[in-house]
């Protein structure tokens, strides 16, 4: 595969920067060599987006909405091709990538509609002859920096609301998975030139975008370290940021689900191992009440050992390879450190008998010390550390005990426990009895170091809008409180 080009100002052009090799994580073969954006091309993309902004921001919301619906239709038409590319470059099973395209199309449809639902509101004036309004204006040019684990979905969560708001876009995928993003160009060629620009590159390109005064906002998903660098660059020029920086999501299992313990175990395994655990909202810490702990671990291990590793294109594959050798090694290092501190890997942790590819067999770990990275820092791999707790008080305390606060999962039949978790868990999303289910209308983002701002929902649209107060007096007359104050006091 070759010939993937950047999209700048409506034109497909070769990247002038150093090429990046894109690897198939299953075969470990090079899929393509992609030319990255040079500094001049980053600037050209910003210029193109800036030039397109005035006309696009004035385009009626209904027309913008129709164009977003067309993107959704084209995504569905190209589902198989795009899903296959994502499977080759990312290793996620084909069935999951087909779902990802469906989710992308649904998000474009959603923002096509709410983008024309409201442009502000009328507020009560201070005098009867006045009209007062709150107007939502498009923010400007949005730079989207996207990771490799869900390359099109996490791009869509930024691009769809930005376009609906009347903004234009410069988007950069991860250098690990740029192919599917660059293949989006035919889904966008009905848009005016420059409204969406697609460039490729590594951290240097992202840094150039973050520092570019022509880009009014950076919407970023990735690590805390990179997100901090983005935030500092934007703060230096007072640009807007929207940051989603990962998590260390807890998964609480209460005693009252003893009768459904197998269901809770299957839900936990799916939350821990989806996309080989490479999900920002993966369940990475399990806190299980002591009276159901043994049964839960047993059910979890049994289910884990039934999962199939293999070719991500095979229908029977549950878990594909991890995205890269360095990412796999990071997880191995966390496992090794936990074992050295006294933890036990009950099952998994090897290559699952695979002769090639960056495979890591899904692992269940018990006895991990609380201070180990396995229970403190993001793992981003197929590992489920299960911890015994006395009660819900201890579970909530431990769940809130890290610097992250993206998501949290709870299994309980007790309404009081559910409400307590809803109120007390410091996380942007709390899933109760249904892990990791997204909702286009539900805002997504985190507390603490998991991020700033929200994607999805109306909040996701407002992330790319400026708020303007308009105060209109319909009668032109002198006000009694103007100068001179001597007359004002006399009245």
SVG drawing of the C-alpha trace seen along z (x, -y; Angstrom):
<svg xmlns="http://www.w3.org/2000/svg" viewBox="-41 -69 54 91">
<polyline fill="none" stroke="black" stroke-width="0.4" points="0.0,0.0 1.4,-3.4 0.4,-6.8 -1.4,-8.1 -1.5,-11.8 -2.2,-14.8 -5.3,-16.9 -4.6,-20.6 -6.9,-23.3 -8.9,-20.6 -5.8,-19.2 -4.2,-15.8 -0.5,-16.4 2.5,-14.3 4.0,-15.0 7.3,-16.8 8.5,-15.9 10.4,-12.7 8.5,-9.6 7.0,-7.3 6.7,-3.6 3.3,-2.2 3.5,1.4 0.9,4.1 1.0,5.2 -0.2,8.8 2.3,9.6 5.0,7.1 5.4,6.1 5.5,2.6 2.2,1.6 3.2,-1.8 5.6,-4.7 3.7,-8.0 5.3,-11.4 4.6,-13.7 3.8,-17.4 6.7,-19.8 6.6,-23.0 5.5,-24.8 2.7,-22.4 1.5,-22.7 1.3,-26.4 -0.4,-25.9 -3.1,-23.8 -3.6,-26.5 -3.8,-29.1 -6.3,-27.0 -8.5,-26.5 -8.3,-30.2 -9.2,-31.2 -12.2,-28.8 -13.5,-29.9 -15.3,-33.1 -17.5,-31.5 -18.0,-28.2 -19.0,-30.1 -21.6,-32.0 -23.0,-28.9 -26.6,-28.3 -26.6,-25.6 -29.1,-23.6 -26.7,-23.5 -23.8,-22.5 -26.0,-19.8 -26.8,-18.4 -23.1,-18.2 -22.5,-16.4 -25.2,-13.9 -23.5,-13.3 -20.2,-12.5 -22.2,-9.9 -23.6,-8.3 -20.1,-8.1 -18.6,-6.6 -21.3,-3.9 -20.6,-3.3 -16.9,-2.9 -17.3,-0.9 -15.5,2.3 -12.5,0.5 -12.0,-1.8 -12.5,1.0 -10.0,3.2 -7.4,0.4 -7.8,-0.2 -7.5,3.5 -4.2,3.7 -2.6,0.6 -4.0,1.0 -4.6,4.6 -8.1,4.2 -10.4,7.0 -12.4,6.3 -15.7,6.6 -14.7,3.8 -13.5,1.6 -16.8,2.0 -18.5,0.9 -16.2,-2.1 -17.3,-3.3 -21.0,-2.9 -20.3,-5.0 -18.5,-7.7 -21.4,-7.9 -23.9,-8.2 -21.9,-11.0 -21.9,-13.0 -25.7,-12.5 -26.1,-13.6 -24.1,-16.8 -25.8,-17.5 -29.0,-17.9 -28.0,-19.6 -25.8,-22.0 -29.0,-23.6 -31.0,-23.3 -29.8,-26.4 -27.6,-29.4 -28.0,-30.9 -30.9,-32.1 -33.0,-35.2 -32.6,-36.4 -34.8,-38.9 -33.7,-42.5 -33.3,-45.1 -35.8,-47.5 -39.0,-46.8 -37.6,-48.6 -34.6,-46.3 -33.7,-42.9 -31.0,-40.8 -29.5,-37.7 -26.8,-35.2 -25.3,-34.3 -23.0,-31.3 -20.4,-32.1 -18.0,-29.5 -14.6,-29.6 -12.4,-29.6 -9.8,-27.1 -9.7,-23.9 -6.6,-21.7 -7.4,-18.0 -4.7,-15.8 -5.8,-12.2 -4.3,-8.9 -4.0,-5.5 -6.4,-3.3 -9.7,-4.7 -8.3,-6.7 -11.5,-7.6 -13.9,-7.7 -11.8,-10.1 -11.3,-12.2 -15.0,-12.3 -15.8,-13.3 -13.8,-16.5 -14.4,-17.1 -18.2,-16.6 -19.0,-19.2 -16.4,-21.6 -17.9,-21.6 -21.4,-21.8 -20.4,-24.8 -19.1,-26.5 -15.4,-26.0 -12.8,-24.7 -10.3,-22.0 -6.7,-20.9 -6.4,-17.2 -3.4,-15.1 -3.7,-11.4 -1.1,-9.4 2.0,-8.5 1.3,-4.9 -2.1,-4.8 -2.3,-7.6 -3.7,-5.5 -7.4,-5.3 -7.5,-9.1 -5.9,-10.0 -8.3,-7.6 -11.2,-9.8 -10.5,-12.3 -13.3,-11.0 -15.8,-11.3 -15.0,-15.0 -14.5,-16.2 -18.1,-17.7 -17.0,-20.2 -15.6,-23.6 -11.9,-23.5 -10.0,-24.1 -12.8,-23.3 -11.1,-20.0 -7.4,-19.5 -5.7,-16.2 -2.0,-16.1 0.4,-13.5 3.3,-13.5 4.6,-12.8 5.1,-15.0 6.9,-17.7 3.8,-18.3 1.5,-18.3 3.8,-20.8 3.8,-23.1 0.0,-23.0 -0.2,-23.8 2.1,-26.8 0.4,-28.2 -1.4,-31.4 -3.7,-30.7 -5.2,-27.8 -7.6,-29.0 -8.2,-25.8 -6.5,-22.4 -8.6,-19.4 -6.3,-16.6 -6.6,-13.0 -3.5,-11.2 -1.2,-10.9 -1.0,-13.3 2.6,-14.2 1.7,-15.2 -1.5,-16.9 0.4,-19.0 2.8,-20.1 -0.1,-21.0 -1.8,-22.9 1.4,-24.9 1.9,-25.8 -1.7,-27.0 -1.5,-28.8 1.5,-30.8 -0.7,-32.3 -4.0,-32.1 -5.6,-29.6 -8.5,-27.3 -7.8,-23.6 -10.0,-20.6 -7.9,-17.7 -8.8,-14.1 -5.8,-12.4 -6.6,-8.9 -7.5,-7.2 -7.1,-4.4 -10.7,-3.4 -12.0,-1.5 -14.6,1.3 -16.5,2.0 -18.4,5.2 -20.9,5.2 -22.0,8.1 -25.6,7.9 -24.8,9.2 -23.8,12.6 -26.6,14.2 -25.2,12.5 -21.5,12.9 -20.8,14.5 -22.5,11.6 -20.4,9.1 -17.3,11.1 -18.0,11.2 -18.8,7.4 -15.6,6.8 -13.5,8.9 -15.0,7.0 -14.3,3.7 -10.7,4.7 -9.8,6.4 -11.7,4.5 -9.2,3.6 -6.5,5.5 -7.1,3.1 -6.1,0.1 -9.1,-2.0 -8.8,-5.2 -11.8,-4.0 -10.6,-0.4 -11.3,1.1 -7.8,1.2 -8.6,1.7 -11.2,4.1 -12.5,3.7 -14.6,6.7 -16.4,7.1 -14.8,9.9 -17.9,12.1 -18.1,12.5 -14.4,12.1 -13.5,15.7 -16.4,16.5 -15.7,13.4 -12.1,14.2 -13.0,17.8 -15.6,16.7 -13.3,14.0 -10.4,16.4 -12.6,19.0 -14.0,16.5 -10.6,14.9 -9.1,18.3 -11.9,18.9 -11.1,15.8 -9.5,16.3 -6.3,14.4 -5.4,14.4 -5.7,12.8 -7.8,9.7 -9.5,10.4 -10.8,13.8 -14.4,13.9 -13.6,16.0 -10.9,13.7 -11.8,11.9 -8.5,10.1 -5.9,9.0 -2.4,7.9 -1.4,4.8 -0.5,1.8 3.3,2.0 6.2,3.6 7.0,0.6 3.3,0.5 3.4,4.2 6.7,3.9 5.3,1.1 2.5,3.4 5.0,6.3 7.1,3.9 4.1,3.1 3.3,6.7 6.9,7.7 7.1,4.9 3.8,5.9 5.0,9.6 8.3,8.4 6.2,6.6 4.2,9.8 1.4,10.0 0.4,13.2 -0.5,13.5 -3.3,16.1 -3.6,16.4 -2.3,14.8 0.6,12.4 2.5,14.3 2.1,14.2 -0.9,16.6 1.0,19.1 1.1,16.7 4.2,17.1 4.2,13.5 2.6,10.2 2.5,8.0 0.2,10.3 -0.3,10.2 -2.6,12.9 -5.2,11.2 -4.0,11.4 -5.7,11.6 -3.7,10.4 -4.3,10.8 -2.4,9.6 -1.0,6.4 0.3,3.9 -1.6,0.6 1.5,-1.4 2.5,0.4 2.1,-1.3 -0.3,1.5 -2.8,-0.1 -1.7,-3.7 -0.7,-4.5 -2.4,-3.9 -1.6,-0.4 -3.3,-0.5 -3.1,3.2 -5.2,6.4 -4.6,6.7 -7.2,7.0 -5.8,6.6 -8.5,7.7 -8.5,6.4 -10.5,7.7 -12.3,4.9 -14.3,5.0 -17.2,2.7 -18.4,-0.1 -16.7,-2.7 -13.3,-1.1 -14.1,-0.6 -15.0,-4.2 -12.0,-5.5 -9.6,-3.3 -11.4,-4.2 -10.9,-7.9 -7.3,-7.4 -5.4,-8.1 -4.7,-11.3 -7.1,-10.1 -10.9,-10.5 -12.1,-9.5 -14.6,-6.7 -15.8,-4.3 -17.9,-1.1 -20.2,0.4 -22.2,3.6 -24.9,3.4 -28.6,4.2 -29.0,1.8 -30.4,-1.6 -28.7,-3.2 -25.3,-1.9 -25.8,-3.1 -26.7,-6.6 -23.8,-6.7 -21.4,-5.8 -23.1,-8.2 -22.5,-11.0 -19.1,-10.1 -17.0,-8.6 -14.8,-11.4 -15.1,-10.4 -16.5,-12.0 -18.6,-9.0 -20.1,-6.4 -21.4,-3.2 -23.8,-1.2 -24.4,2.4 -23.4,1.7 -19.7,1.0 -18.2,-1.3 -21.4,-2.2 -21.1,-5.5 -24.0,-7.9 -23.6,-10.6 -25.8,-12.8 -23.8,-12.2 -20.7,-14.4 -17.4,-12.5 -14.4,-13.7 -12.6,-13.4 -11.9,-14.9 -8.5,-15.7 -5.6,-14.8 -7.9,-12.9 -8.6,-16.1 -10.1,-19.5 -13.5,-20.0 -15.9,-17.5 -16.6,-15.8 -20.0,-14.6 -23.3,-15.9 -24.2,-19.6 -21.1,-20.3 -19.1,-18.9 -20.6,-21.4 -20.1,-24.3 -16.4,-23.4 -16.0,-24.9 -18.2,-28.0 -17.6,-31.5 -20.3,-33.0 -21.4,-36.6 -23.9,-38.8 -25.9,-41.1 -27.7,-44.0 -30.1,-46.0 -32.0,-49.1 -34.9,-49.7 -35.4,-53.3 -32.6,-55.8 -32.8,-58.2 -30.6,-59.8 -30.5,-57.7 -31.2,-59.5 -28.0,-58.1 -25.5,-59.6 -23.4,-62.6 -23.8,-65.1 -24.3,-63.3 -25.7,-66.4 -28.9,-65.8 -28.9,-62.1 -28.7,-62.9 -31.4,-65.5 -33.9,-62.9"/>
</svg>
